[in-house]
Amino acid sequence: MESFHGYIGTYSHREGKRSKGIYYFDLEPQTGRVTVRGWNSEAENPTYLIFSPDRRYLDACGSNVSYTRFEGGGLFSFAVQEDHP
């Protein structure tokens, strides 16, 4: 059975709820089953995701990020592991 692989960004800090940032998942289109394979909790509120042209990096735009005394947005870049297509 063929499956598709993907990434999804979540609001990791919101109204007392906490998710884990960026999730890596498999989707089986014949059954609709989604299986979470892993996550990265380093990104805060990674809402927009895009691959680099060579697909070696996954870039994310985080909203409501506070790294210094300034609040606003932030950019993240993660190396994609070879076993994550």
C-alpha positions, 0 to 999 in steps of 0.5 A: 500500500502506497503512503505519502510523507509530509510535515505539518506545523502547529501552534505550539503555545496557545491557550494553555495547550501545548503541541510539539511544533513540527510533526512528520507523518505518513498518510495512507490515502486508501484508508485515510490513516495518518501515522505520526513518525516524529516531531521537532519541538524546537520551533515555536508556533511554526505556521508556514513550512517550505522545503529548500530547493534541494529538499535538504532543509525544511524552513519554518516561519514562527509566529508570536516568537520571543527570543529576545526582549522583542516579540514578533516572528521568527524563521527556523531552518532544519536539516531533513534527515535522509530517512524522512523523504 
